[in-house]
């Protein structure tokens, strides 16, 4: 029902910035919870941030709080992850994901999200 396409990954130096985009199909984008996750080689998929359908409620993992910003433009059916002050440990494949909204809850678990993008590689050099 929802298809997600990520872009914006690449190489960055420590302390630098990248902005990831996630373009979604469909006319009901604003009704979906949007999440960002990342997965480094040999590690489990890790929650990064989530946004409510309207974008007015957001939640970040402690590891990225204060450095990353999640946003969305529902008119363009696009979600964004602005990554600032990048660290080498941020290196991972980043995924956007969509799922049903929950009342007053932004789940940090991958299982809460039903649709996933293909992932985009982010590499941060020291």
Residue pairs with C-beta under 8 A, 6 or more apart in sequence:
1 26
1 115
2 24
2 25
2 26
2 28
2 29
2 32
2 98
2 114
2 115
3 24
3 25
3 26
3 115
4 22
4 23
4 24
4 25
4 96
4 97
4 98
4 115
4 116
4 117
4 118
5 22
5 23
5 24
5 117
5 118
6 20
6 21
6 22
6 94
6 95
6 96
6 117
6 118
6 119
6 120
7 20
7 21
7 22
7 23
7 120
8 18
8 19
8 20
8 21
8 120
9 18
9 20
9 93
9 94
9 120
9 121
9 122
10 18
10 121
10 122
10 123
11 123
11 124
11 125
12 18
12 83
12 86
12 122
12 123
12 124
12 125
13 86
13 124
13 125
14 86
14 87
14 88
14 124
14 125
14 126
15 85
15 86
16 86
16 124
17 82
17 83
17 84
17 85
17 86
18 83
18 86
18 122
19 80
19 81
19 82
19 83
20 36
20 80
20 81
20 82
20 83
20 94
20 96
20 120
20 122
21 78
21 79
21 80
22 34
22 36
22 78
22 79
22 80
22 81
22 96
22 117
23 76
23 77
23 78
24 32
24 77
24 78
24 79
24 98
25 77
26 77
29 72
29 74
29 77
29 98
30 53
30 54
30 74
31 53
31 101
32 53
32 98
32 99
32 100
32 101
32 115
33 50
33 51
33 52
33 53
33 98
33 99
33 100
33 101
33 102
33 106
33 107
33 112
33 113
34 50
34 51
34 53
34 70
34 72
34 79
34 96
34 97
34 98
35 47
35 48
35 49
35 50
35 51
35 96
35 97
35 98
35 99
35 106
35 107
35 108
35 112
35 113
36 47
36 48
36 49
36 50
36 70
36 79
36 81
36 94
36 95
36 96
36 97
37 45
37 46
37 47
37 48
37 94
37 95
37 97
37 110
37 113
38 45
38 46
38 48
38 90
38 92
38 93
38 94
38 95
38 122
39 45
39 46
39 92
39 93
39 95
39 119
40 46
40 91
40 92
40 93
43 92
45 95
45 110
46 61
46 63
46 92
47 61
47 108
47 109
47 110
48 60
48 61
48 64
48 68
48 81
48 94
49 58
49 59
49 60
49 61
49 64
49 68
49 69
49 70
49 81
50 58
50 59
50 70
50 106
50 107
50 108
51 57
51 58
51 59
51 70
51 71
51 72
51 79
51 106
52 58
52 101
52 106
53 74
53 101
54 74
55 71
55 72
55 74
57 106
58 70
58 106
59 106
59 108
60 68
60 70
61 108
63 89
64 83
64 90
66 85
67 83
67 84
67 85
67 86
68 81
68 82
68 83
68 84
69 80
69 81
69 82
69 84
70 79
70 80
70 81
70 82
71 79
71 80
71 82
72 78
72 79
72 80
73 79
73 80
79 96
81 94
81 96
83 90
83 122
86 122
86 124
87 124
88 124
88 125
88 126
89 124
90 122
90 124
91 122
91 123
91 124
92 121
92 122
93 119
93 120
93 121
93 122
94 119
94 120
94 121
94 122
95 116
95 117
95 118
95 119
95 120
96 116
96 117
97 110
97 113
97 114
97 115
97 116
97 117
98 113
98 114
98 115
99 107
99 112
99 113
99 114
99 115
100 114
102 112
107 113
